[in-house]
Amino acid sequence: MTTSETTIEKPAASLSPGATWSKLLNRLATPLTAGLFTVSAISGTALFFRWAPGAFHTMHVWLSMVLLAPFLLHVLKNWQSLMGYAKRGTLIVPLAVCLIVALPFVYAGLNGARGSPSSRAVRLMTQVPLSNLAPVLKSTPEALLAALRKQGYGADSASDTLEKIAAASGKQGPELLFALLPLR
């Protein structure tokens, strides 16, 4: 028999808590970080381009929070390497750049700006009565009401907003707006 055939591994129960923790870090930290980051990157990209935000928003928010746990495990696992980067000064500059890039978004968010100008315009268009929206869409309030009813929405009055009509149907206002946009 060779040496490898006679080697007997210790059962997991006999490992010390420190060894078990180390084994967990080595096995899970990086793969979970990579997997959850991939999910976060895909859902974040979908949200950025407004691809089915209803399908991606909750997943993105919650799984990004879950990502924090394996991220912390990954940091613990690679603590010595990170300290090496810090000692050489190669960690500080990238972290500072990330912070500097993030600050304008925080500033804009704290001062009331929410989203891009186009997303704010869409939000505004869904919050005005159909009677005010119709000229913008080169239509009449009656034609908009008829189009919404034809698509199965409970549109009762030209004084209703797309947000109100959408909410009654379990939809988002922008979905109704995009359905009403003339094809060109």
C-alpha positions as CSV (number, residue, x, y, z in Angstrom):
1,M,0.0,0.0,0.0
2,T,1.1,3.5,-0.7
3,T,1.2,6.3,1.8
4,S,-1.8,8.0,0.3
5,E,-3.9,4.9,0.6
6,T,-3.3,4.5,4.3
7,T,-3.9,8.1,5.2
8,I,-6.9,8.5,7.5
9,E,-8.5,11.9,7.7
10,K,-9.8,13.2,11.0
11,P,-13.5,13.3,11.3
12,A,-15.0,16.8,11.3
13,A,-16.2,16.4,14.9
14,S,-12.6,16.1,16.2
15,L,-11.4,19.3,14.5
16,S,-10.9,22.2,16.9
17,P,-13.2,25.2,16.5
18,G,-10.3,27.2,15.1
19,A,-9.6,24.6,12.5
20,T,-13.3,24.3,11.6
21,W,-13.5,28.1,11.2
22,S,-10.4,28.2,9.1
23,K,-11.8,25.4,6.9
24,L,-15.1,27.3,6.5
25,L,-13.2,30.5,5.5
26,N,-11.1,28.6,2.9
27,R,-14.0,26.8,1.4
28,L,-16.7,29.4,1.3
29,A,-15.4,33.0,1.5
30,T,-14.2,33.5,-2.0
31,P,-16.7,31.3,-3.9
32,L,-19.7,32.9,-2.2
33,T,-18.2,36.4,-2.6
34,A,-17.7,35.7,-6.4
35,G,-21.2,34.2,-6.8
36,L,-23.1,36.9,-5.0
37,F,-21.1,39.6,-6.6
38,T,-22.0,38.1,-10.0
39,V,-25.7,38.2,-9.1
40,S,-25.3,41.8,-7.8
41,A,-23.5,42.9,-10.9
42,I,-26.1,41.4,-13.3
43,S,-29.1,42.7,-11.3
44,G,-27.3,46.1,-10.9
45,T,-26.7,46.3,-14.7
46,A,-30.4,45.4,-15.3
47,L,-31.5,48.1,-12.9
48,F,-29.1,50.7,-14.5
49,F,-30.6,50.0,-18.0
50,R,-34.2,49.7,-16.5
51,W,-34.6,46.2,-17.7
52,A,-37.5,44.7,-15.8
53,P,-36.8,46.7,-12.6
54,G,-39.6,44.8,-10.8
55,A,-37.8,41.6,-11.3
56,F,-34.4,42.8,-10.2
57,H,-34.8,45.5,-7.6
58,T,-35.7,43.3,-4.5
59,M,-33.2,40.6,-5.5
60,H,-30.5,43.2,-5.9
61,V,-31.1,44.9,-2.6
62,W,-31.4,41.7,-0.5
63,L,-28.7,39.7,-2.1
64,S,-26.3,42.7,-1.9
65,M,-27.0,42.7,1.8
66,V,-26.3,38.9,1.9
67,L,-23.1,39.5,0.0
68,L,-21.7,41.4,3.1
69,A,-21.3,38.1,5.1
70,P,-19.1,36.3,2.6
71,F,-17.3,39.6,1.8
72,L,-16.4,39.9,5.5
73,L,-15.3,36.2,5.5
74,H,-13.2,36.9,2.4
75,V,-11.6,40.0,4.1
76,L,-10.8,37.8,7.2
77,K,-9.3,35.1,5.1
78,N,-7.1,37.6,3.2
79,W,-6.4,39.9,6.1
80,Q,-2.6,39.5,5.9
81,S,-2.6,40.3,2.2
82,L,-4.7,43.3,2.7
83,M,-2.3,44.6,5.4
84,G,0.5,44.0,3.0
85,Y,-1.2,46.3,0.5
86,A,-1.8,48.9,3.2
87,K,1.8,48.8,4.3
88,R,3.0,49.3,0.7
89,G,0.4,52.1,0.2
90,T,-1.3,50.4,-2.6
91,L,-4.6,50.0,-0.8
92,I,-5.2,53.6,0.3
93,V,-5.3,55.2,-3.2
94,P,-7.9,52.8,-4.7
95,L,-10.1,53.1,-1.6
96,A,-9.9,56.9,-1.7
97,V,-10.7,57.0,-5.4
98,C,-13.8,54.8,-4.7
99,L,-14.9,57.1,-1.9
100,I,-14.4,60.2,-4.1
101,V,-16.4,58.7,-6.9
102,A,-19.2,57.8,-4.5
103,L,-19.5,61.2,-2.9
104,P,-21.3,63.1,-5.7
105,F,-24.0,60.4,-5.7
106,V,-24.5,60.8,-2.0
107,Y,-24.6,64.6,-2.3
108,A,-27.1,64.4,-5.1
109,G,-29.3,62.0,-3.2
110,L,-29.2,64.1,-0.1
111,N,-30.2,67.2,-2.0
112,G,-33.3,65.7,-3.6
113,A,-32.0,64.6,-7.0
114,R,-33.3,61.1,-7.6
115,G,-32.3,59.3,-10.8
116,S,-31.3,60.5,-14.2
117,P,-33.1,63.4,-15.8
118,S,-34.9,61.0,-18.1
119,S,-36.2,58.8,-15.2
120,R,-37.3,62.0,-13.4
121,A,-39.2,63.1,-16.5
122,V,-40.9,59.7,-16.8
123,R,-41.9,59.8,-13.1
124,L,-43.3,63.3,-13.6
125,M,-45.3,62.2,-16.7
126,T,-46.9,59.3,-14.7
127,Q,-48.0,61.7,-11.9
128,V,-50.0,64.2,-14.0
129,P,-53.7,63.8,-15.0
130,L,-54.3,62.2,-18.4
131,S,-55.8,65.5,-19.5
132,N,-52.4,67.1,-19.1
133,L,-50.4,64.2,-20.4
134,A,-52.4,63.8,-23.7
135,P,-50.9,66.9,-25.5
136,V,-47.4,65.7,-24.6
137,L,-48.2,62.4,-26.3
138,K,-49.8,64.1,-29.2
139,S,-53.2,62.6,-28.3
140,T,-56.4,63.4,-26.6
141,P,-57.5,62.4,-23.1
142,E,-60.3,60.3,-24.6
143,A,-57.9,58.4,-26.9
144,L,-55.6,57.7,-23.9
145,L,-58.5,56.4,-21.8
146,A,-59.6,54.2,-24.7
147,A,-56.1,52.8,-25.2
148,L,-55.8,52.0,-21.5
149,R,-59.2,50.4,-21.4
150,K,-58.4,48.3,-24.5
151,Q,-55.3,47.0,-22.7
152,G,-57.4,46.0,-19.7
153,Y,-56.7,48.9,-17.3
154,G,-59.5,50.5,-15.2
155,A,-59.1,54.0,-16.5
156,D,-62.2,56.0,-15.4
157,S,-61.5,59.6,-15.9
158,A,-59.1,62.1,-17.7
159,S,-58.3,63.4,-14.2
160,D,-56.7,60.1,-13.2
161,T,-52.9,59.7,-13.3
162,L,-51.0,56.8,-14.8
163,E,-49.7,56.1,-11.3
164,K,-53.2,55.7,-9.9
165,I,-54.4,53.5,-12.8
166,A,-51.2,51.4,-12.6
167,A,-51.5,51.0,-8.8
168,A,-55.1,49.7,-9.2
169,S,-53.7,47.0,-11.6
170,G,-50.6,46.1,-9.6
171,K,-48.4,47.7,-12.2
172,Q,-45.9,50.6,-12.3
173,G,-46.8,53.9,-13.9
174,P,-43.9,53.8,-16.4
175,E,-45.2,50.5,-17.8
176,L,-48.4,52.2,-18.7
177,L,-46.6,55.3,-20.1
178,F,-44.4,53.2,-22.3
179,A,-47.5,51.3,-23.6
180,L,-49.1,54.6,-24.6
181,L,-46.0,56.1,-26.4
182,P,-46.6,56.4,-30.1
183,L,-44.5,54.2,-32.3
184,R,-42.2,56.1,-34.6
